[in-house]
Amino acid sequence: MKLYKELAEWWPLMSPHTEYEEEASLYLEIIRRYHPDIKTALEFGSGGGSNAYYLKRHFSMTLTDLSPDMLEVSRKLNPECEHFQGDMRNLVLDAKFDLVFIHDAIMYLTTGEDLLEVMRNAKRHLNENGILFIMTDQFEETFRPETSHGGVDKDGRGMRYLEWTYDSDPEDQITETEYAYILRDENGNVFREYDHAKSGLFSMGEWEELLRGAGFKAIFEQINYTSVDGIYYGIVAAQTKT
Ligand SMILES: C[S@@+](CC[C@H](N)C(=O)[O-])C[C@H]1O[C@@H](n2cnc3c(N)ncnc32)[C@H](O)[C@@H]1O
């Protein structure tokens, strides 16, 4: 997506980190219920680092992303965190963590094989009692087409966007999202960009089975956002004995 490459510097205007405070506290409450003593966490697909901005107050966070441009955005917000570039399917760090956190990033993988690789890689990076927490926006059971919009003005620049997610082919396991961005730079020049993303759409049963195959037991926890409509679940994946 252009958003995570040449347009990455606009991310803080599209999705300011201040909009993540509630969700980070909801995730933290769930994570602590399953592991009350997290000291170290690794995030796959940390993007602009917005959840990390709040979670790092409770444990150390190591942040990783496929996109060097998004890592640059996160480094500005989270200068005290270590950042590494890599694909969540095969990135290898020489360390183990109490938590692997994946938020709003794993859905860019659209096959079961890819998901399995990520899960196995998460397990490779977990301490013995460590847990995996996955927040994916959509499950087959809860998916509905939707539109949203937003964006803010900041430091002389402005951005507004419209986002439309739909299922163009109910026979496959992919949804599509179209984005229209309107951008205004510091000199008042206004320009438009279009973007597109594909996301995987799997049932809760498929997630459960894939996680079992990677050595995890999945628990689905409903997330009750006050500011967003719809039904959302986080997946807590506890390691099974091998
Ligand atoms: C919406 S952002 C994540 C937001 C972030 N969790 C936060 O709290 O701010 C999605 C990120 O997923 C990353 N991503 C997509 N596919 C990836 C992959 N295979 N491995 C690692 N990162 C990936 C993108 O580069 C992008 O930065």
The ligand as a MOL file (V3000), in Angstrom:
LIG
                    3D

  0  0  0     0  0            999 V3000
M  V30 BEGIN CTAB
M  V30 COUNTS 27 29 0 0 0
M  V30 BEGIN ATOM
M  V30 1 C -2.2510 -0.4030 10.6080 0
M  V30 2 S -0.5330 -0.6300 10.7420 0 CHG=1
M  V30 3 C -0.3450 -1.3460 12.3680 0
M  V30 4 C -0.7380 -0.4220 13.4820 0
M  V30 5 C 0.0380 -0.6700 14.7760 0
M  V30 6 N -0.2370 -1.9840 15.2970 0
M  V30 7 C -0.2070 0.3950 15.7930 0
M  V30 8 O -0.6240 0.0810 16.9230 0
M  V30 9 O 0.0310 1.5780 15.4580 0 CHG=-1
M  V30 10 C -0.2390 -2.0530 9.7140 0
M  V30 11 C 1.2490 -2.3480 9.5280 0
M  V30 12 O 1.3990 -3.7260 9.1390 0
M  V30 13 C 2.5970 -3.7920 8.4010 0
M  V30 14 N 2.6880 -5.0950 7.7160 0
M  V30 15 C 1.9190 -5.5620 6.6970 0
M  V30 16 N 2.3210 -6.8060 6.3320 0
M  V30 17 C 3.3660 -7.1300 7.1490 0
M  V30 18 C 4.2090 -8.2740 7.2720 0
M  V30 19 N 4.0520 -9.3480 6.4710 0
M  V30 20 N 5.1820 -8.2680 8.2200 0
M  V30 21 C 5.3580 -7.1860 9.0250 0
M  V30 22 N 4.5830 -6.0630 8.9570 0
M  V30 23 C 3.5990 -6.0390 8.0310 0
M  V30 24 C 2.5090 -2.5880 7.4830 0
M  V30 25 O 3.7750 -2.2430 6.9490 0
M  V30 26 C 1.9210 -1.5470 8.4300 0
M  V30 27 O 2.9220 -0.7260 8.9680 0
M  V30 END ATOM
M  V30 BEGIN BOND
M  V30 1 1 1 2
M  V30 2 1 2 3
M  V30 3 1 2 10
M  V30 4 1 3 4
M  V30 5 1 4 5
M  V30 6 1 5 6
M  V30 7 1 5 7
M  V30 8 2 7 8
M  V30 9 1 7 9
M  V30 10 1 10 11
M  V30 11 1 11 12
M  V30 12 1 11 26
M  V30 13 1 12 13
M  V30 14 1 13 14
M  V30 15 1 13 24
M  V30 16 1 14 15
M  V30 17 1 14 23
M  V30 18 2 15 16
M  V30 19 1 16 17
M  V30 20 1 17 18
M  V30 21 2 17 23
M  V30 22 1 18 19
M  V30 23 2 18 20
M  V30 24 1 20 21
M  V30 25 2 21 22
M  V30 26 1 22 23
M  V30 27 1 24 25
M  V30 28 1 24 26
M  V30 29 1 26 27
M  V30 END BOND
M  V30 END CTAB
M  END
